[in-house]
Amino acid sequence: MNNDFPRILALLRSEKHLSQKQAAEDLGLAQALLSHYEKGKRECGLDFLVRAADYYNVSTDYMLGRSPVSSGHFLTESEIPEEMSGGKADGFSFSSSLAKKLIISSIDVIYSILNKIRNKKLTQSITAILSLNIYKSFRIIYKLNPKNDKKMFIINEEEAFRAASAGELLAESAALTAVKEDTAEHTETAISTVSLENEYNKQAAALLNLIRNSENIMKKFE
């Protein structure tokens, strides 16, 4: 069917905390066949696709990986506030406004989750990662006009990019260490597509779309 379907089928069962045996029984097929569907060894028919979508209460577009949102929703221009799009948008301004919304909303969700976790080291590390990304992005834009005064920055350009990239790697390492060392039971912060959508609504849609877009970019370098 496609590469996304097996992964999402297995993910949905996991998020519902269902055994493969129970899900197979409820869906009216042999456990071995469901296992083959989840591993991508067999392709299902349209009838099973619809039955599974109804069973997990998601759209077929989501199950097929066409939409990162369980309802199958696609973000549209009308969902972007006028103050963000600068009024009626042309193709480019719409695209940049949508990208801006995805990033800002995703950051809001990240910090909301971090506030629940209350892990200072993790929050500091994530903040460093995001800050250094924004810093590098701004310095690239600043280069557009050679007349821009380089005295705006303390660190020279070549050293800055090298140091910022190194800082990102260190911050990522610190964040992963913070997660590993955190022994608290964060059951209240268990994350799934459904939990994100229930709590954050359109902000969740923005984050899920950003994840999908980012992974599409990363696939180019596999």
Summary of the structure (lengths in Angstrom):
residues: 222
radius of gyration: 21.4
end to end distance: 21.7
largest distance: 69.3
contacts: 571
relative contact order: 0.10
helix: 71%
strand: 0%
